[in-house]
Amino acid sequence: MSSDTERHHLLLSALKAAQGKGEGSFEQAVTAAFEHVFEHLDRLNSHVSLGGPDGEDQPLKPGESSTLR
């Protein structure tokens, strides 16, 4: 299992274990999960073109999907 998949399982387990507890563990688990989501978004963003010379959006090419932009 990849380390990222293991991390996902640990984050989900921490969220499930912390539900209903009042000592702040749920908030900590949610924060850790969102930090990991933002790490993924940063990695995705580093693979996306910034657009034209001024950073504007580039029009889609014929047949190009906007899904991965």
Number of C-alpha atoms within 10 A of each C-alpha: 5 7 8 10 10 11 13 15 12 14 19 15 12 18 20 12 13 18 13 11 10 9 9 11 16 18 15 14 21 16 14 15 19 13 12 16 13 12 12 11 11 11 11 12 13 9 10 10 11 14 12 10 8 7 9 9 12 12 10 10 8 6 6 10 9 9 5 9 15
